[in-house]
Amino acid sequence: MKILYIITGLPTGGAEMMLYKLLSQINQERFEPIVVSLMDRGTLGDRIEALGIPVHTIGMNRGGIPMPVDVWRLVHLVDRLQPDIIQGWMYHGNLAAQFASFLNGNKIPIVWSIHYSIDSLESDKKMTVAIIKFSAYISRLPKQVLFVSQNSKLQHEALGYSSKNSCIIPNGFDTISFSPSLTERVDVRSELSLPHESLLIGLICRYHPMKDHANFIQAAALFLKEHPNINFLMIGQGVDRDNPTLNKLIKELGIGDRISLLGERKDIPRLITSLDIFTSASAYGEAFPLVIGEAMSCGIPCVVTDVGDSGWIVGNTGKVIPPRNPQMLADAWKELIALGEEGRNILGKAARARITEDFALNSVVAKYELVYEKILSNMST
């Protein structure tokens, strides 16, 4: 069964990493996955090909508006590959998948996947808003629309998305790669030239307005007034010493000696497991953040803003606070620090148990495979 996945690009983002994780576990004796990136190979293209899965690129520019040659390349590629199912991945990929099927005579069943929550369309680019609204209009066309988040499904249905062909498949987590490790805790502190007993609070995400790095930094400044010996770690694409906005804010608040900016890293599991507290400070847009589940799988208690399904994922294993409120973020850190190491370890064990029981990667991959099997079974009857 040949499954063609169409995605905007392949940077190291949460939704993109979930595609990689799905591909790493999918039964390649039953399914033949192929990936098409509308832009370029990004940072994940080589990693996907290392799984034995071909990656094709269309070369669309980053402005998000396809040229006629881009459309021709995509349609020609789909016609040549002749997939049994096309799986769109995120808004642009969903729309491209639908048009590719249309221009190939609507012979190929389409599946959409949506990895975004919508608190307010005012926060999004005009092109993204247009795609979201147009997609609502044609949302009855795909055979299945997959949401990673309960909250996201409800929000999209309120905008007019069909509820008749939709379901929820949450993100899944590799609880072997992401697991507790005392060794990494020591090694990372040595790498950062920090005392082995120092407490470390971390944020891991690409630089983007929705991630609200300023919220995290402002909360850190408030927190350090009472706990001056705590250290903070920020990791992600664009989160480094070359980012003028971040560094200006850190300098203005006078906390540069307490925050390490590591930029994009490939050793995320060891960095996560070195933390005492993980944080998601996002202001909007999150659906089912992969990195929260990864931190929980490592046994790290989390403080998260109540965006998308973040609060539902954490449940009673951490702290859930409103977005855009640095003081409440700092106060939540204080509560976890006050629990002491033993109290945080109890929360961390509960967090890992929740991920293992409810969001293990193999069970999530099986749900995708079942969707594909059902679609083709219905097509043949």
DRENFITOR-568874 format. One record per residue: residue number from 1; residue in three letters; x, y, z of N, C-alpha, C in turn. Coordinates in steps of 0.05 Angstrom, whole numbers, plus 5000, padded with zeros to 4 digits. Layout:
! DRENFITOR-568874
    k    r   nc1   nc2   nc3  cac1  cac2  cac3   cc1   cc2   cc3
  NUM  ALA     X     Y     Z     X     Y     Z     X     Y     Z
...
! end
This chain:
! DRENFITOR-568874
    k    r   nc1   nc2   nc3  cac1  cac2  cac3   cc1   cc2   cc3
    1  MET  5017  4976  5000  5000  5000  5000  5018  5025  5000
    2  LYS  5017  5040  4979  5035  5063  4976  5022  5088  4987
    3  ILE  5034  5100  5008  5024  5124  5021  5043  5147  5014
    4  LEU  5032  5168  5002  5047  5192  4995  5041  5214  5015
    5  TYR  5061  5222  5030  5058  5243  5050  5067  5270  5038
    6  ILE  5050  5290  5038  5057  5316  5028  5058  5336  5051
    7  ILE  5081  5348  5055  5086  5367  5077  5098  5392  5066
    8  THR  5094  5415  5080  5105  5440  5071  5135  5439  5069
    9  GLY  5148  5432  5091  5177  5431  5092  5186  5411  5113
   10  LEU  5212  5407  5117  5222  5387  5135  5242  5399  5155
   11  PRO  5235  5421  5168  5252  5431  5190  5247  5414  5215
   12  THR  5262  5420  5236  5259  5404  5261  5237  5416  5279
   13  GLY  5212  5415  5269  5190  5425  5285  5175  5402  5297
   14  GLY  5156  5408  5315  5141  5387  5328  5125  5369  5309
   15  ALA  5109  5382  5291  5093  5367  5272  5110  5351  5252
   16  GLU  5132  5363  5244  5151  5350  5225  5164  5326  5239
   17  MET  5171  5329  5264  5183  5307  5279  5163  5284  5283
   18  MET  5137  5291  5286  5117  5270  5289  5115  5254  5264
   19  LEU  5117  5267  5241  5117  5252  5216  5141  5233  5215
   20  TYR  5165  5243  5223  5189  5226  5223  5185  5202  5242
   21  LYS  5173  5207  5265  5169  5185  5284  5149  5165  5273
   22  LEU  5128  5174  5260  5109  5156  5247  5123  5139  5226
   23  LEU  5139  5151  5210  5153  5137  5189  5174  5117  5200
   24  SER  5185  5124  5223  5205  5106  5235  5193  5080  5246
   25  GLN  5166  5080  5251  5153  5057  5263  5133  5043  5244
   26  ILE  5126  5056  5222  5106  5045  5204  5115  5018  5193
   27  ASN  5097  5000  5189  5103  4973  5179  5109  4974  5149
   28  GLN  5135  4974  5143  5143  4977  5115  5139  4951  5099
   29  GLU  5132  4930  5112  5124  4906  5097  5096  4908  5086
   30  ARG  5079  4924  5100  5051  4928  5091  5048  4955  5076
   31  PHE  5064  4975  5084  5061  5002  5073  5087  5011  5060
   32  GLU  5084  5026  5038  5107  5038  5024  5105  5068  5026
   33  PRO  5117  5080  5046  5114  5109  5049  5134  5124  5031
   34  ILE  5124  5147  5021  5141  5166  5005  5134  5194  5015
   35  VAL  5154  5211  5017  5150  5238  5027  5155  5258  5005
   36  VAL  5138  5278  5003  5141  5301  4986  5142  5326  5002
   37  SER  5164  5340  5002  5166  5367  5015  5160  5388  4994
   38  LEU  5141  5405  4999  5135  5426  4980  5158  5446  4977
   39  MET  5175  5449  4997  5197  5467  4995  5223  5451  4991
   40  ASP  5238  5447  5013  5264  5434  5009  5267  5410  5029
   41  ARG  5290  5399  5030  5295  5375  5047  5297  5382  5077
   42  GLY  5302  5407  5083  5305  5416  5111  5325  5399  5126
   43  THR  5320  5397  5152  5339  5382  5169  5331  5353  5172
   44  LEU  5307  5346  5164  5297  5319  5168  5298  5302  5142
   45  GLY  5303  5314  5119  5303  5299  5094  5322  5275  5095
   46  ASP  5347  5280  5103  5366  5258  5104  5359  5237  5124
   47  ARG  5348  5246  5147  5341  5226  5168  5318  5208  5158
   48  ILE  5299  5219  5143  5277  5203  5133  5288  5183  5112
   49  GLU  5306  5192  5094  5317  5174  5074  5333  5152  5087
   50  ALA  5345  5158  5110  5361  5137  5125  5343  5115  5135
   51  LEU  5316  5120  5136  5297  5099  5143  5290  5082  5119
   52  GLY  5301  5088  5096  5294  5074  5071  5270  5085  5057
   53  ILE  5263  5110  5063  5239  5123  5052  5247  5145  5034
   54  PRO  5239  5145  5008  5247  5166  4990  5235  5193  4997
   55  VAL  5250  5215  4992  5241  5242  4997  5244  5258  4971
   56  HIS  5222  5269  4962  5221  5286  4938  5216  5315  4946
   57  THR  5227  5334  4931  5222  5362  4937  5211  5376  4912
   58  ILE  5193  5396  4918  5181  5411  4896  5196  5438  4891
   59  GLY  5208  5449  4912  5223  5474  4909  5207  5499  4910
   60  MET  5183  5498  4923  5167  5522  4926  5181  5542  4944
   61  ASN  5178  5568  4938  5191  5588  4954  5177  5591  4981
   62  ARG  5191  5604  5000  5181  5605  5027  5158  5625  5031
   63  GLY  5151  5639  5010  5129  5658  5012  5102  5644  5015
   64  GLY  5101  5618  5008  5077  5603  5012  5058  5604  4988
   65  ILE  5065  5619  4966  5048  5620  4942  5061  5603  4920
   66  PRO  5048  5581  4912  5060  5564  4892  5059  5577  4864
   67  MET  5081  5573  4849  5082  5582  4821  5070  5559  4804
   68  PRO  5062  5566  4779  5052  5545  4761  5070  5521  4758
   69  VAL  5096  5527  4758  5116  5505  4755  5115  5486  4779
   70  ASP  5110  5498  4803  5108  5481  4827  5084  5462  4825
   71  VAL  5062  5473  4816  5038  5457  4813  5042  5434  4793
   72  TRP  5055  5441  4771  5061  5421  4750  5079  5399  4761
   73  ARG  5100  5407  4776  5118  5387  4787  5104  5368  4806
   74  LEU  5086  5379  4823  5072  5363  4842  5053  5343  4828
   75  VAL  5037  5354  4809  5018  5337  4795  5032  5315  4779
   76  HIS  5054  5323  4766  5070  5304  4750  5082  5282  4769
   77  LEU  5091  5290  4792  5103  5271  4811  5082  5251  4821
   78  VAL  5058  5262  4828  5037  5244  4838  5028  5225  4816
   79  ASP  5026  5235  4791  5019  5218  4768  5039  5196  4764
   80  ARG  5064  5202  4768  5086  5182  4764  5087  5162  4786
   81  LEU  5082  5171  4811  5084  5153  4834  5060  5135  4838
   82  GLN  5036  5145  4830  5011  5130  4832  5007  5119  4860
   83  PRO  5004  5136  4880  5000  5126  4907  4972  5116  4911
   84  ASP  4968  5099  4931  4942  5089  4938  4927  5109  4955
   85  ILE  4942  5124  4972  4930  5145  4989  4950  5168  4990
   86  ILE  4939  5192  4991  4956  5216  4996  4949  5227  5023
   87  GLN  4969  5229  5040  4965  5240  5067  4977  5268  5068
   88  GLY  4960  5289  5071  4970  5316  5075  4979  5319  5104
   89  TRP  4999  5335  5108  5010  5339  5135  5012  5369  5140
   90  MET  4993  5380  5156  4990  5408  5163  4976  5422  5140
   91  TYR  4967  5447  5144  4949  5461  5126  4958  5461  5097
   92  HIS  4982  5471  5092  4992  5473  5064  4993  5445  5051
   93  GLY  5003  5425  5067  5004  5398  5056  4977  5387  5050
   94  ASN  4958  5392  5067  4930  5383  5063  4919  5394  5037
   95  LEU  4922  5420  5034  4912  5434  5010  4925  5424  4985
   96  ALA  4952  5420  4986  4966  5410  4963  4958  5382  4956
   97  ALA  4953  5365  4976  4944  5338  4972  4917  5338  4958
   98  GLN  4899  5356  4967  4872  5356  4955  4872  5365  4926
   99  PHE  4889  5385  4920  4891  5395  4893  4905  5374  4875
  100  ALA  4925  5360  4886  4939  5340  4870  4920  5318  4862
  101  SER  4902  5310  4881  4882  5289  4875  4862  5299  4854
  102  PHE  4853  5325  4857  4834  5336  4838  4845  5337  4810
  103  LEU  4870  5346  4808  4882  5348  4782  4891  5321  4770
  104  ASN  4889  5300  4787  4893  5273  4777  4867  5258  4774
  105  GLY  4845  5273  4773  4819  5261  4768  4804  5250  4792
  106  ASN  4813  5260  4816  4800  5251  4841  4800  5221  4845
  107  LYS  4820  5208  4834  4822  5179  4836  4834  5169  4862
  108  ILE  4849  5187  4875  4865  5179  4898  4852  5189  4924
  109  PRO  4846  5172  4943  4834  5182  4969  4854  5199  4984
  110  ILE  4843  5219  4997  4860  5239  5012  4854  5237  5042
  111  VAL  4876  5240  5057  4874  5242  5086  4888  5269  5094
  112  TRP  4875  5284  5111  4887  5308  5122  4897  5303  5150
  113  SER  4917  5317  5159  4924  5318  5187  4928  5347  5196
  114  ILE  4917  5354  5218  4918  5382  5228  4932  5382  5255
  115  HIS  4953  5398  5257  4970  5399  5281  4971  5426  5294
  116  TYR  4948  5440  5293  4948  5468  5301  4922  5474  5316
  117  SER  4924  5491  5337  4899  5500  5350  4894  5529  5344
  118  ILE  4869  5537  5345  4862  5564  5337  4848  5578  5360
  119  ASP  4862  5595  5374  4849  5611  5395  4838  5636  5383
  120  SER  4853  5647  5363  4844  5672  5349  4859  5673  5323
  121  LEU  4844  5677  5301  4857  5679  5275  4873  5705  5272
  122  GLU  4869  5723  5290  4883  5749  5289  4913  5746  5292
  123  SER  4922  5723  5304  4950  5719  5309  4964  5707  5285
  124  ASP  4950  5698  5265  4962  5684  5242  4965  5702  5218
  125  LYS  4983  5694  5200  4988  5708  5175  4963  5707  5158
  126  LYS  4960  5727  5141  4936  5729  5124  4934  5704  5106
  127  MET  4957  5695  5095  4956  5671  5078  4947  5647  5093
  128  THR  4957  5643  5118  4949  5621  5134  4919  5622  5141
  129  VAL  4909  5645  5147  4881  5649  5153  4864  5641  5129
  130  ALA  4873  5650  5105  4858  5644  5081  4857  5614  5076
  131  ILE  4879  5600  5081  4880  5572  5077  4862  5557  5097
  132  ILE  4863  5566  5122  4846  5554  5143  4816  5557  5135
  133  LYS  4808  5581  5126  4780  5585  5119  4772  5570  5094
  134  PHE  4789  5569  5074  4783  5555  5049  4782  5525  5055
  135  SER  4800  5515  5072  4800  5487  5079  4774  5479  5093
  136  ALA  4763  5497  5109  4737  5491  5122  4716  5486  5100
  137  TYR  4716  5502  5079  4697  5500  5057  4698  5474  5043
  138  ILE  4723  5462  5041  4726  5437  5026  4732  5413  5044
  139  SER  4727  5417  5070  4735  5396  5090  4719  5370  5088
  140  ARG  4697  5370  5072  4682  5346  5068  4694  5328  5047
  141  LEU  4713  5338  5032  4724  5323  5009  4743  5301  5017
  142  PRO  4762  5305  5036  4780  5283  5044  4764  5260  5056
  143  LYS  4775  5236  5053  4763  5213  5066  4764  5214  5096
  144  GLN  4786  5226  5106  4789  5228  5135  4805  5253  5142
  145  VAL  4797  5267  5163  4812  5289  5174  4821  5282  5202
  146  LEU  4847  5281  5206  4859  5272  5231  4868  5297  5247
  147  PHE  4859  5299  5271  4868  5320  5290  4885  5307  5311
  148  VAL  4907  5321  5319  4923  5311  5341  4913  5320  5368
  149  SER  4893  5338  5368  4884  5351  5392  4854  5352  5394
  150  GLN  4843  5345  5417  4814  5348  5422  4805  5377  5419
  151  ASN  4821  5394  5431  4815  5423  5431  4815  5433  5402
  152  SER  4835  5425  5387  4837  5434  5359  4813  5425  5342
  153  LYS  4804  5400  5347  4781  5390  5332  4756  5407  5337
  154  LEU  4751  5414  5362  4728  5430  5369  4730  5458  5357
  155  GLN  4754  5470  5358  4759  5497  5347  4754  5497  5317
  156  HIS  4764  5477  5303  4761  5476  5274  4732  5472  5266
  157  GLU  4718  5455  5281  4690  5450  5274  4673  5475  5279
  158  ALA  4682  5492  5298  4668  5518  5302  4672  5536  5279
  159  LEU  4693  5532  5263  4699  5549  5240  4686  5537  5215
  160  GLY  4672  5515  5217  4658  5503  5194  4670  5477  5184
  161  TYR  4691  5467  5197  4702  5441  5187  4682  5419  5193
  162  SER  4681  5400  5174  4662  5378  5177  4669  5360  5201
  163  SER  4649  5351  5215  4653  5333  5237  4648  5304  5229
  164  LYS  4638  5300  5205  4629  5274  5196  4652  5256  5188
  165  ASN  4675  5267  5180  4697  5251  5171  4723  5256  5187
  166  SER  4719  5264  5213  4743  5272  5229  4746  5253  5253
  167  CYS  4770  5251  5263  4776  5236  5287  4802  5247  5299
  168  ILE  4808  5237  5323  4832  5247  5337  4852  5224  5339
  169  ILE  4877  5229  5330  4899  5212  5335  4921  5229  5348
  170  PRO  4925  5226  5374  4945  5244  5387  4973  5237  5378
  171  ASN  4992  5255  5384  5020  5249  5380  5028  5226  5397
  172  GLY  5048  5212  5388  5059  5189  5403  5088  5193  5411
  173  PHE  5097  5179  5430  5124  5184  5442  5140  5158  5444
  174  ASP  5165  5160  5437  5184  5138  5440  5195  5138  5468
  175  THR  5183  5121  5485  5191  5121  5513  5217  5107  5519
  176  ILE  5230  5096  5498  5256  5085  5501  5278  5106  5496
  177  SER  5275  5121  5474  5294  5143  5469  5291  5165  5489
  178  PHE  5266  5170  5498  5262  5191  5518  5255  5178  5545
  179  SER  5276  5175  5561  5274  5162  5587  5292  5175  5607
  180  PRO  5287  5172  5633  5303  5185  5653  5332  5176  5652
  181  SER  5351  5194  5659  5379  5187  5660  5394  5206  5678
  182  LEU  5405  5196  5699  5422  5212  5718  5448  5219  5705
  183  THR  5458  5202  5687  5484  5207  5674  5483  5233  5658
  184  GLU  5461  5236  5642  5459  5260  5625  5456  5285  5642
  185  ARG  5444  5283  5664  5441  5306  5682  5469  5317  5689
  186  VAL  5487  5299  5696  5514  5307  5703  5529  5318  5679
  187  ASP  5527  5303  5657  5542  5310  5632  5535  5337  5621
  188  VAL  5509  5343  5620  5500  5369  5609  5509  5392  5627
  189  ARG  5508  5389  5653  5517  5410  5671  5547  5415  5667
  190  SER  5562  5393  5663  5591  5396  5658  5595  5411  5632
  191  GLU  5580  5404  5611  5582  5418  5585  5576  5448  5588
  192  LEU  5557  5455  5605  5550  5483  5609  5566  5497  5630
  193  SER  5586  5483  5642  5603  5493  5663  5586  5502  5687
  194  LEU  5566  5485  5694  5549  5490  5717  5555  5470  5739
  195  PRO  5552  5478  5764  5555  5459  5786  5536  5435  5783
  196  HIS  5545  5411  5790  5528  5388  5786  5502  5389  5802
  197  GLU  5501  5404  5824  5477  5405  5840  5459  5428  5832
  198  SER  5466  5443  5811  5450  5466  5803  5423  5457  5791
  199  LEU  5402  5473  5796  5376  5467  5784  5373  5481  5757
  200  LEU  5360  5466  5738  5359  5475  5710  5330  5474  5700
  201  ILE  5321  5497  5691  5294  5499  5679  5297  5504  5649
  202  GLY  5282  5489  5632  5287  5491  5604  5263  5496  5587
  203  LEU  5268  5508  5563  5248  5513  5543  5260  5504  5516
  204  ILE  5246  5486  5502  5256  5475  5477  5235  5479  5455
  205  CYS  5241  5498  5436  5223  5503  5414  5237  5522  5395
  206  ARG  5228  5522  5370  5238  5541  5350  5230  5569  5357
  207  TYR  5245  5588  5346  5238  5616  5351  5215  5624  5333
  208  HIS  5193  5632  5346  5168  5639  5331  5151  5654  5351
  209  PRO  5135  5674  5342  5118  5690  5361  5100  5672  5378
  210  MET  5089  5651  5366  5071  5634  5381  5084  5621  5405
  211  LYS  5110  5617  5404  5124  5603  5426  5129  5622  5450
  212  ASP  5128  5648  5445  5129  5668  5467  5154  5665  5484
  213  HIS  5177  5666  5472  5202  5665  5487  5205  5688  5507
  214  ALA  5193  5711  5500  5194  5734  5518  5181  5728  5544
  215  ASN  5159  5713  5544  5145  5705  5568  5163  5689  5586
  216  PHE  5178  5670  5574  5197  5653  5589  5219  5670  5601
  217  ILE  5230  5688  5585  5253  5705  5595  5244  5724  5617
  218  GLN  5221  5736  5613  5210  5755  5634  5204  5740  5660
  219  ALA  5193  5716  5657  5188  5700  5681  5214  5692  5695
  220  ALA  5234  5686  5679  5260  5679  5691  5271  5702  5707
  221  ALA  5269  5727  5696  5278  5750  5711  5263  5754  5737
  222  LEU  5237  5750  5737  5221  5752  5762  5230  5730  5782
  223  PHE  5234  5706  5772  5240  5683  5789  5268  5686  5802
  224  LEU  5287  5697  5787  5314  5700  5797  5316  5720  5819
  225  LYS  5296  5737  5822  5297  5756  5845  5296  5742  5871
  226  GLU  5282  5719  5872  5280  5704  5897  5298  5679  5897
  227  HIS  5304  5669  5873  5321  5645  5871  5345  5651  5852
  228  PRO  5364  5666  5861  5385  5676  5844  5404  5655  5833
  229  ASN  5403  5630  5844  5422  5610  5836  5411  5590  5816
  230  ILE  5386  5594  5807  5374  5576  5787  5385  5583  5759
  231  ASN  5387  5563  5742  5397  5567  5714  5375  5560  5694
  232  PHE  5376  5573  5671  5356  5568  5650  5369  5560  5624
  233  LEU  5355  5543  5609  5366  5532  5584  5345  5536  5563
  234  MET  5353  5549  5540  5335  5553  5518  5348  5540  5493
  235  ILE  5332  5524  5479  5342  5508  5456  5322  5510  5433
  236  GLY  5331  5511  5409  5313  5511  5386  5324  5527  5363
  237  GLN  5313  5523  5339  5322  5537  5316  5318  5567  5319
  238  GLY  5339  5582  5316  5338  5611  5319  5341  5621  5348
  239  VAL  5344  5602  5367  5346  5610  5395  5376  5608  5403
  240  ASP  5391  5629  5395  5420  5629  5399  5430  5657  5402
  241  ARG  5456  5660  5405  5468  5686  5410  5467  5705  5385
  242  ASP  5458  5694  5363  5456  5711  5339  5428  5722  5336
  243  ASN  5410  5717  5356  5383  5727  5355  5382  5754  5370
  244  PRO  5381  5776  5355  5383  5803  5368  5360  5808  5388
  245  THR  5336  5799  5381  5312  5805  5398  5315  5791  5425
  246  LEU  5322  5766  5425  5325  5751  5450  5348  5763  5467
  247  ASN  5370  5767  5454  5393  5777  5469  5390  5805  5480
  248  LYS  5375  5821  5465  5370  5848  5475  5353  5847  5501
  249  LEU  5332  5830  5501  5315  5827  5524  5330  5816  5548
  250  ILE  5346  5795  5543  5362  5783  5564  5381  5803  5577
  251  LYS  5394  5819  5559  5413  5840  5569  5398  5861  5585
  252  GLU  5375  5870  5575  5360  5891  5589  5352  5882  5617
  253  LEU  5345  5856  5620  5337  5845  5646  5360  5837  5663
  254  GLY  5384  5838  5652  5408  5832  5668  5411  5803  5677
  255  ILE  5402  5784  5661  5403  5756  5669  5419  5739  5650
  256  GLY  5437  5751  5635  5452  5736  5615  5470  5714  5627
  257  ASP  5478  5718  5652  5495  5697  5664  5479  5673  5674
  258  ARG  5453  5674  5672  5436  5652  5681  5421  5638  5659
  259  ILE  5423  5647  5634  5409  5635  5612  5429  5626  5591
  260  SER  5427  5600  5584  5443  5589  5562  5426  5586  5537
  261  LEU  5435  5597  5515  5421  5595  5489  5437  5575  5471
  262  LEU  5426  5552  5466  5441  5531  5452  5434  5528  5423
  263  GLY  5413  5543  5413  5405  5540  5385  5394  5513  5380
  264  GLU  5394  5505  5354  5383  5479  5346  5403  5457  5353
  265  ARG  5393  5436  5365  5410  5413  5373  5398  5387  5364
  266  LYS  5415  5367  5361  5406  5340  5353  5404  5321  5376
  267  ASP  5414  5330  5399  5415  5312  5423  5393  5320  5443
  268  ILE  5369  5324  5433  5347  5333  5450  5341  5314  5473
  269  PRO  5340  5287  5469  5334  5270  5491  5353  5274  5515
  270  ARG  5379  5277  5511  5397  5280  5533  5394  5308  5546
  271  LEU  5387  5328  5530  5383  5354  5541  5358  5356  5558
  272  ILE  5337  5343  5548  5312  5343  5564  5315  5329  5590
  273  THR  5328  5306  5590  5330  5290  5614  5349  5302  5635
  274  SER  5364  5323  5627  5381  5337  5646  5366  5358  5662
  275  LEU  5341  5364  5654  5326  5386  5667  5314  5378  5694
  276  ASP  5309  5398  5710  5293  5394  5734  5264  5401  5729
  277  ILE  5259  5421  5712  5232  5429  5704  5232  5436  5674
  278  PHE  5213  5425  5660  5209  5433  5631  5186  5453  5629
  279  THR  5189  5471  5610  5168  5492  5607  5159  5494  5578
  280  SER  5133  5498  5574  5122  5507  5549  5108  5533  5554
  281  ALA  5118  5555  5543  5108  5582  5549  5091  5594  5526
  282  SER  5081  5577  5508  5069  5586  5484  5044  5604  5489
  283  ALA  5040  5623  5471  5018  5642  5473  4993  5632  5458
  284  TYR  4997  5617  5436  4975  5608  5419  4986  5587  5400
  285  GLY  4968  5574  5385  4975  5558  5363  4981  5529  5368
  286  GLU  4989  5522  5393  4996  5494  5399  4971  5476  5397
  287  ALA  4975  5452  5387  4953  5432  5387  4959  5410  5407
  288  PHE  4980  5395  5401  4988  5373  5419  5019  5373  5419
  289  PRO  5031  5391  5434  5061  5395  5432  5077  5370  5438
  290  LEU  5092  5361  5418  5108  5337  5421  5128  5339  5444
  291  VAL  5140  5362  5447  5162  5364  5466  5152  5361  5495
  292  ILE  5127  5368  5500  5116  5365  5527  5116  5335  5534
  293  GLY  5105  5319  5516  5104  5290  5520  5132  5278  5523
  294  GLU  5151  5289  5507  5178  5279  5509  5191  5284  5536
  295  ALA  5186  5308  5547  5196  5315  5573  5182  5297  5594
  296  MET  5156  5293  5592  5142  5276  5611  5153  5247  5610
  297  SER  5159  5238  5585  5170  5211  5582  5197  5208  5595
  298  CYS  5212  5231  5597  5238  5231  5611  5235  5234  5641
  299  GLY  5210  5235  5651  5205  5238  5679  5210  5266  5690
  300  ILE  5206  5286  5673  5211  5314  5681  5184  5327  5685
  301  PRO  5179  5338  5709  5154  5353  5714  5153  5378  5696
  302  CYS  5129  5385  5687  5126  5407  5668  5108  5429  5678
  303  VAL  5115  5454  5670  5098  5477  5673  5090  5486  5645
  304  VAL  5065  5486  5638  5056  5492  5611  5034  5513  5611
  305  THR  5033  5529  5590  5011  5547  5586  4987  5532  5575
  306  ASP  4963  5540  5582  4939  5526  5575  4931  5533  5546
  307  VAL  4946  5522  5527  4942  5526  5498  4939  5499  5485
  308  GLY  4919  5496  5468  4914  5470  5455  4909  5449  5476
  309  ASP  4921  5426  5473  4917  5404  5492  4940  5402  5512
  310  SER  4956  5423  5515  4979  5422  5533  4971  5415  5561
  311  GLY  4950  5429  5571  4941  5423  5599  4930  5396  5602
  312  TRP  4916  5385  5582  4905  5358  5583  4927  5337  5583
  313  ILE  4948  5342  5568  4970  5323  5567  4983  5321  5595
  314  VAL  4988  5344  5607  5002  5344  5633  4984  5334  5655
  315  GLY  4959  5341  5654  4940  5332  5675  4949  5341  5703
  316  ASN  4950  5322  5722  4958  5329  5749  4987  5322  5755
  317  THR  5003  5319  5733  5032  5313  5737  5050  5338  5736
  318  GLY  5038  5361  5733  5053  5386  5732  5035  5410  5737
  319  LYS  5043  5433  5726  5028  5458  5731  5018  5468  5704
  320  VAL  4993  5478  5703  4981  5490  5679  4973  5518  5686
  321  ILE  4982  5538  5670  4977  5566  5676  4967  5580  5650
  322  PRO  4955  5603  5653  4946  5618  5630  4970  5628  5613
  323  PRO  4966  5632  5587  4988  5642  5571  4992  5672  5576
  324  ARG  5016  5682  5567  5023  5710  5568  5022  5722  5596
  325  ASN  5031  5707  5616  5031  5716  5643  5057  5708  5657
  326  PRO  5078  5723  5655  5104  5716  5666  5104  5712  5696
  327  GLN  5087  5727  5711  5087  5724  5740  5075  5697  5748
  328  MET  5054  5688  5734  5043  5662  5740  5062  5640  5733
  329  LEU  5077  5644  5711  5097  5624  5703  5118  5622  5725
  330  ALA  5128  5645  5734  5149  5645  5755  5138  5632  5781
  331  ASP  5113  5638  5788  5100  5627  5812  5098  5596  5810
  332  ALA  5091  5586  5786  5089  5557  5782  5116  5544  5786
  333  TRP  5137  5556  5775  5164  5546  5780  5170  5545  5810
  334  LYS  5163  5566  5824  5168  5567  5853  5154  5544  5868
  335  GLU  5130  5537  5859  5115  5515  5872  5129  5489  5868
  336  LEU  5140  5484  5844  5154  5459  5839  5181  5458  5853
  337  ILE  5195  5481  5854  5220  5482  5868  5215  5476  5898
  338  ALA  5193  5487  5909  5187  5483  5937  5181  5454  5944
  339  LEU  5173  5438  5924  5168  5409  5929  5193  5394  5937
  340  GLY  5216  5405  5929  5241  5391  5933  5246  5369  5913
  341  GLU  5269  5357  5913  5276  5337  5893  5258  5313  5894
  342  GLU  5251  5304  5918  5234  5281  5921  5206  5286  5910
  343  GLY  5195  5310  5916  5168  5316  5906  5168  5318  5876
  344  ARG  5189  5330  5864  5190  5332  5835  5193  5304  5822
  345  ASN  5208  5287  5835  5212  5259  5825  5185  5244  5824
  346  ILE  5169  5248  5845  5143  5235  5846  5126  5245  5822
  347  LEU  5125  5271  5817  5110  5281  5794  5122  5270  5768
  348  GLY  5148  5270  5766  5161  5260  5742  5154  5231  5736
  349  LYS  5153  5214  5756  5146  5186  5752  5117  5184  5743
  350  ALA  5100  5200  5754  5071  5200  5746  5069  5210  5717
  351  ALA  5085  5229  5709  5085  5240  5682  5093  5218  5662
  352  ARG  5115  5204  5668  5124  5183  5650  5103  5161  5648
  353  ALA  5091  5154  5670  5070  5133  5670  5047  5141  5652
  354  ARG  5039  5166  5653  5017  5176  5636  5023  5173  5607
  355  ILE  5048  5181  5599  5056  5178  5571  5057  5149  5562
  356  THR  5069  5132  5579  5072  5104  5572  5045  5090  5569
  357  GLU  5026  5097  5586  5000  5084  5585  4981  5095  5563
  358  ASP  4983  5121  5557  4963  5133  5539  4974  5142  5512
  359  PHE  5000  5146  5510  5010  5159  5485  5035  5145  5474
  360  ALA  5038  5119  5478  5061  5105  5468  5061  5106  5437
  361  LEU  5084  5109  5425  5086  5113  5396  5075  5090  5380
  362  ASN  5081  5065  5389  5072  5042  5373  5041  5041  5371
  363  SER  5027  5048  5392  4998  5048  5391  4987  5070  5373
  364  VAL  5000  5093  5373  4992  5115  5356  4997  5108  5326
  365  VAL  5020  5097  5320  5025  5088  5292  5004  5068  5283
  366  ALA  4997  5050  5300  4976  5030  5294  4950  5043  5286
  367  LYS  4943  5066  5299  4919  5080  5292  4920  5092  5264
  368  TYR  4943  5103  5256  4946  5113  5229  4943  5090  5209
  369  GLU  4956  5068  5215  4955  5045  5197  4926  5035  5193
  370  LEU  4911  5035  5215  4883  5026  5214  4866  5045  5197
  371  VAL  4872  5071  5198  4858  5091  5181  4862  5084  5151
  372  TYR  4888  5079  5144  4894  5072  5116  4881  5046  5108
  373  GLU  4881  5026  5125  4869  5000  5118  4839  5003  5113
  374  LYS  4826  5019  5131  4797  5022  5128  4790  5037  5102
  375  ILE  4805  5058  5096  4799  5073  5072  4801  5056  5047
  376  LEU  4822  5040  5045  4825  5024  5021  4806  5000  5021
  377  SER  4798  4991  5044  4778  4970  5046  4751  4980  5036
  378  ASN  4744  5005  5044  4719  5017  5035  4720  5023  5005
  379  MET  4743  5030  4994  4746  5036  4966  4742  5011  4949
  380  SER  4748  4988  4960  4747  4964  4944  4720  4950  4945
  381  THR  4702  4960  4963  4675  4948  4966  4654  4964  4952
! end
